[in-house]
Each structure stands twice: as C-alpha cells, then as structure tokens.
Amino acid sequence: IVYGMGKKEKLPFRFSKTFQFTRYEKLSLPYSPLTEGVTPSGEQMSIATVQAVMDQWGSFVNLSDVAQITAKHPALQQAIQLLSEQATETIDRECIKLLLSNTAVTFPGAATSRATLVATDYITTTVVKQVTADLRRQGAHPVSGRLYLGLMDPAVEMDLLEDSTFVNAASYSNIVALFNGEVGTWMGVRWMCSNLIPTMSRLANVVSAAS
C-alpha cells in the first residue's frame, strides 16, 4: 500500500548502493512588470540533492522432500504465497519507518506534543482541514489532481468513521474505493489504510539513575 503511493526510480547499473535524488527548487516570483525594450533579469535554477543508501532484504523457507510428499496441502505453493506476503509487508514497513522520520507534526485539539495528548484527541474533519490548508498554503504539490495522499492505521480509520460529516460525504458509489486499502477521499486528501503503522502507547514517566 505505502510502496504504491510513492514515485518509483531505478538505480543505474554499476552505480554503487547510493541513490541520489535531485529536486529543482521553485523560482522566485517577479515583482515588477516588463518594460518595453528592457530584458528582464531572469532567474538561476537551483537544485537540491538527497542521497539514500539502498538496502537489500530477503528470506526463504526450508522445505524437505518428505514434507512436500507427505503434507496434505501443497507446501511449495503455500511457501510462495507466504513469502510474497512477507516481501510486500517488509517493503511497506521500511517505507513507513522512513516516513516516521519526518519532524512536521500537527496535533489535534489543544495538544502540542505526544505527552499532552488526551483521550479526546483524535482525527476529525477539523484536523484534516487544518493539515490540508497548511499544505496548500506552503505550495505542496498534490499527487492526483488537487488531492494529497493520506495514510492511517485501522484504529485511526475507525476514529474518522465516527465523524458524522465524513460518514455522510462517504456514502456514495465510487469505484476508486475498491482499491486495496482505500478509505475514501475527504477534504482534499485521498486516504489509504495500512496495518503496519506502529502504535505508540503513552507510558508513565521513567525514573532512572546514573550508574
């Protein structure tokens, strides 16, 4: 689900394990109209690069010849199915770990950090509108038309389904919702659901002493 939301790039052959992404920065807006016969000053393009080191993941299943002969179910086909599911979940888990390294956070209600969250702080239409407005205000590029992509876990999905405004708007026939993990489109965001997003539990303050 998460891997399918991203833009795919290929690592060139014999290019080591380091992947370099290049982003062209936006141009500054002109502040005065053109003057006849005068060439405008123009702009210089600037780029920003981000490097990432590729990881290789893999696994296998041990199958003995006796197991393949005596097992009631087709062991090889079951192993292929389990390995394919394991591979896709591993890819999504690593993508989510990278997304969680982002430091831009919007908290619901009056909360300003995870420590100040209370039981009544959960995702609502108001929170979604605030985040969408912030993205558009800062000129973030949409992914599909004017839509951004949103990712949530099943518990947050159920919180959103408690929002009567969302429920009323989602009560329509839309073939897009047939996509795997699709929750619906709401407030400028196309929402997807993944069960691999980690859940963080609030714990009591830890008291430690130096040793």
C-alpha positions as CSV (number, residue, x, y, z in Angstrom):
1,I,0.0,0.0,0.0
2,V,2.7,2.5,1.0
3,Y,5.1,1.5,-1.7
4,G,2.4,2.0,-4.3
5,M,1.9,5.6,-3.1
6,G,5.5,6.7,-3.9
7,K,7.2,7.7,-7.1
8,K,9.4,4.9,-8.4
9,E,13.0,5.4,-9.6
10,K,15.6,2.9,-10.8
11,L,19.2,2.7,-9.5
12,P,21.5,2.8,-12.5
13,F,23.6,-0.2,-13.2
14,R,27.1,-0.2,-11.5
15,F,26.2,3.0,-9.6
16,S,27.1,1.6,-6.1
17,K,24.4,1.4,-3.4
18,T,24.0,5.1,-3.1
19,F,20.9,6.6,-4.7
20,Q,20.8,10.3,-5.4
21,F,17.5,12.2,-5.9
22,T,17.6,15.7,-7.4
23,R,14.9,18.3,-6.8
24,Y,14.7,21.6,-8.8
25,E,13.7,24.4,-6.4
26,K,10.9,26.7,-7.2
27,L,11.7,30.0,-9.0
28,S,11.1,33.3,-7.2
29,L,8.1,35.3,-8.5
30,P,8.8,38.6,-10.4
31,Y,7.8,41.8,-8.6
32,S,7.6,44.2,-11.5
33,P,6.0,44.1,-14.9
34,L,8.0,44.0,-18.1
35,T,9.3,47.3,-19.6
36,E,9.3,47.6,-23.4
37,G,12.8,47.2,-24.8
38,V,14.3,46.0,-21.5
39,T,15.4,42.4,-21.0
40,P,14.2,41.1,-17.6
41,S,16.9,39.9,-15.2
42,G,15.7,36.3,-15.3
43,E,16.4,33.6,-12.7
44,Q,19.0,31.0,-12.0
45,M,17.8,27.5,-11.5
46,S,18.9,25.8,-8.3
47,I,18.8,22.2,-7.3
48,A,18.8,20.2,-4.0
49,T,20.0,16.7,-3.7
50,V,19.1,13.9,-1.3
51,Q,21.1,10.8,-1.0
52,A,20.0,7.4,0.2
53,V,21.8,4.1,0.7
54,M,19.9,1.1,-0.8
55,D,19.2,-1.9,1.5
56,Q,18.7,-5.5,0.3
57,W,16.2,-7.7,2.1
58,G,15.4,-11.3,1.6
59,S,14.2,-14.5,3.2
60,F,13.5,-18.1,2.4
61,V,11.6,-21.2,3.6
62,N,13.1,-24.6,4.3
63,L,11.1,-27.4,2.6
64,S,12.3,-31.0,2.9
65,D,11.4,-33.6,0.2
66,V,9.5,-35.6,2.8
67,A,7.3,-32.6,3.7
68,Q,6.5,-31.9,0.0
69,I,5.5,-35.6,-0.4
70,T,3.6,-36.2,2.8
71,A,2.0,-32.8,3.6
72,K,-1.8,-32.6,2.9
73,H,-1.5,-29.1,1.5
74,P,0.8,-28.1,-1.4
75,A,3.7,-26.9,0.7
76,L,5.6,-25.2,-2.1
77,Q,2.6,-23.1,-3.2
78,Q,1.9,-22.1,0.4
79,A,5.6,-21.1,0.9
80,I,5.4,-18.9,-2.3
81,Q,2.3,-17.2,-1.0
82,L,3.7,-16.6,2.5
83,L,7.0,-15.3,1.1
84,S,5.2,-12.9,-1.3
85,E,3.1,-11.5,1.6
86,Q,6.2,-11.3,3.7
87,A,8.1,-9.4,1.0
88,T,5.3,-6.8,0.4
89,E,4.9,-6.2,4.2
90,T,8.7,-5.8,4.7
91,I,8.8,-3.2,1.9
92,D,5.8,-1.3,3.4
93,R,7.3,-1.4,6.9
94,E,10.6,0.1,5.7
95,C,8.7,2.8,3.8
96,I,6.7,3.7,6.9
97,K,9.9,3.8,9.1
98,L,11.2,6.4,6.7
99,L,8.0,8.5,6.7
100,L,8.1,8.5,10.5
101,S,11.4,10.3,10.5
102,N,9.5,13.4,9.4
103,T,9.5,16.1,12.0
104,A,6.5,18.2,10.8
105,V,3.6,17.2,13.1
106,T,0.1,18.5,13.6
107,F,-1.6,17.6,16.8
108,P,-5.4,17.6,17.3
109,G,-7.2,19.7,19.9
110,A,-5.1,21.7,22.3
111,A,-2.2,19.1,22.3
112,T,1.2,20.4,21.4
113,S,3.2,17.1,21.8
114,R,2.6,13.4,22.3
115,A,2.9,13.9,26.1
116,T,0.0,16.4,26.1
117,L,-2.4,14.2,24.1
118,V,-5.6,13.2,25.9
119,A,-8.3,10.5,25.2
120,T,-10.5,13.0,23.3
121,D,-7.7,14.0,20.9
122,Y,-8.2,12.1,17.6
123,I,-8.5,12.8,13.9
124,T,-11.6,14.8,12.9
125,T,-12.7,16.8,9.9
126,T,-11.3,19.9,11.6
127,V,-7.8,18.4,11.9
128,V,-7.8,17.2,8.2
129,K,-8.9,20.7,7.1
130,Q,-6.1,22.3,9.0
131,V,-3.4,20.0,7.6
132,T,-4.8,20.3,4.0
133,A,-4.8,24.1,4.4
134,D,-1.2,24.1,5.6
135,L,-0.1,22.0,2.7
136,R,-1.8,24.2,0.1
137,R,-0.6,27.4,1.9
138,Q,3.0,26.2,1.6
139,G,2.6,25.2,-2.1
140,A,2.9,21.5,-1.6
141,H,2.4,19.7,-4.9
142,P,-0.7,17.4,-4.9
143,V,-0.4,13.9,-6.1
144,S,-3.6,13.4,-8.1
145,G,-5.3,16.5,-9.4
146,R,-5.7,18.6,-6.3
147,L,-5.6,15.6,-3.9
148,Y,-2.9,14.8,-1.4
149,L,-2.3,11.3,-0.1
150,G,-3.1,10.4,3.5
151,L,-2.1,7.2,5.3
152,M,-3.7,5.9,8.5
153,D,-3.9,2.8,10.6
154,P,-7.1,0.8,11.2
155,A,-7.7,2.5,14.6
156,V,-7.5,6.0,13.2
157,E,-9.7,4.9,10.3
158,M,-12.4,4.0,12.8
159,D,-12.0,7.3,14.5
160,L,-12.6,9.1,11.2
161,L,-15.6,6.9,10.6
162,E,-17.1,8.3,13.8
163,D,-17.1,11.8,12.2
164,S,-20.6,12.3,11.0
165,T,-19.5,14.8,8.4
166,F,-17.1,12.3,6.8
167,V,-19.7,9.4,7.0
168,N,-22.3,11.5,5.2
169,A,-19.9,12.5,2.5
170,A,-18.5,9.0,2.1
171,S,-22.0,7.5,1.4
172,Y,-21.6,7.5,-2.3
173,S,-20.8,5.0,-5.0
174,N,-17.1,5.3,-6.1
175,I,-15.1,2.7,-7.8
176,V,-11.9,4.3,-6.5
177,A,-12.8,2.9,-3.1
178,L,-12.4,-0.6,-4.5
179,F,-8.6,-0.1,-4.5
180,N,-6.8,-2.1,-1.8
181,G,-6.6,-0.1,1.4
182,E,-8.7,2.8,0.1
183,V,-10.7,4.5,2.8
184,G,-12.1,7.4,0.7
185,T,-11.4,10.9,-0.5
186,W,-12.0,13.6,2.1
187,M,-11.1,17.3,2.4
188,G,-8.6,17.2,-0.4
189,V,-6.9,14.0,0.7
190,R,-7.1,10.5,-0.7
191,W,-6.9,8.3,2.3
192,M,-5.3,4.9,2.4
193,C,-5.1,2.4,5.3
194,S,-2.2,0.2,6.4
195,N,-2.0,-2.1,9.4
196,L,1.8,-1.8,9.5
197,I,1.9,1.7,11.0
198,P,3.4,1.3,14.6
199,T,1.2,2.3,17.5
200,M,2.8,4.3,20.3
201,S,1.5,3.9,23.8
202,R,1.9,6.5,26.5
203,L,3.8,5.2,29.4
204,A,4.4,6.6,32.9
205,N,7.4,8.8,33.4
206,V,10.6,6.7,33.7
207,V,12.8,7.3,36.6
208,S,16.4,6.3,36.1
209,A,19.6,6.8,38.0
210,A,23.1,7.0,36.6
211,S,25.3,4.0,37.4
